[in-house]
């Protein structure tokens, strides 16, 4: 053991012999890091959960003709402008990350048995993806992907829904319609019955559940049937897009505008803002906690190191008499601080992860898994806290006047 | 060995200047056993620490084997403290969390030119001072006489030419004092090392081959 005696041995012996005094310093770093890791572990999982839940709120980007307003879109005025349906394919083939679902539609206000309704042409499976409330009602057993995560990879071609191509949609027959709940009630329509639209008879395939939105006063038919019925050709009046909130923050709207320069692209603000603000809030809370813990941790470590330097004044004087330079004194103390940071960071990561795994399911209903990259962050943050906190006490240690120390008894 | 010319050290104490060393001029030959005496505040310890490369003089020069000590870089001064001189202090100043053996090995950590294996050399030194059976003891487990022996072994770690001893028997009873002084005398007479010892003790002063009495930073006799 002694034949391997080195400066590292000296540092280790000092730590080990005075371990009881080290505990408070180590505990501060460990608990600080544990709090950060615990919160970050829960936050990262809850962000994903919130993101998925927010996605369930539906489409959040609207592509309209240049001359149209959002009011035109909702009122479905007969004179409302349109644009070519081919724009859907243009977006789909652009492979833009963050575009999860495209729902083209053509809407016109018509009268059915004297009662005003909005006839809306849709691509059924795409429409379902953007209307989670319909899926929840069990209207269709379509296997729909809602998460943003998969679409962040531009090389992931699975996001291209083959139903975007004309003529491939078969879940809503050319002569079928879905009827909003209010229309069904007013016109006494039931599933399996028929309804005549603009002189053509359609079969009521489903009566949609009540949504409390304008959809309750709409009749939905296949886009191509509506185009044919209204004689518009391959035109649509809007494309609803489910965009990943992070992608929207990263400029998805601008990229869409580049692809479709002659359109008006807008966000459905309430949804997008909720998504972005929720994520921002979580990030801010984490950042504030991090700052508090770095400051408090640095002060605690500084306090411990200050006491350690005071306790070792005579030893520092002795080290100088046997040939230690200031640089070696710095190294001696900073290495100790670094060890403190690395041990505290590792323990903090383990404790924080364990706490998150145990408490996450109980308190937040979230299943938490260890996040290995957080170990690296723990080590970096804890080492920084330890080194910053130690800086002044160590600087002072190296500057102590050995002549004065040697004369202390 | 040492040539001092008008060596002066002035401390600023509040608004007053205190002359700890006042134009000291003298020679200390290699192999001398110099005993420095004087009252409290006479400048004894300041002189010792100046010779040891710790206190920079305010003016004057100090030559060690012809080289101006305080023209050395800080690294050179550290090497000087590590290899040319060895300190023995009244309070022993052993590192409390290291064993006797490790305390003796400490100066060797910094000496890359050491020819002997540090562990073996430290063991030999402890053995020479009758401390080999206490090699794994911590300082607090040793008697004060034993602690001073370990401190002497540490001072000899890198085989220095000079031993600078500041009241080495100040904390010891007369019997232990006699033992430690005999060790220092042997280091001087048998090994030819220069010993410079600050002391208040008339008994200790008897061991010197050269006596120096300081008063107010000046050589009195």
Interface residues (C-beta under 8 A of the other chain):
Chain A: X2 X3 X5 X6 X7 X9 X10 X13 X14 X16 X17 X18 X314 X315 X317 X318 X319 X320 X321 X322 X323 X324 X325 X326 X328 X402 X403 X406 X407 X409
Chain B: X45 X46 X49 X52 X54 X55 X74 X75 X78 X79 X81 X82 X83 X87 X89 X90 X91 X93 X94 X95 X96 X97 X98 X99 X101 X102 X105 X106 X107 X109 X110 X111 X117 X118 X119 X122 X154 X157 X166
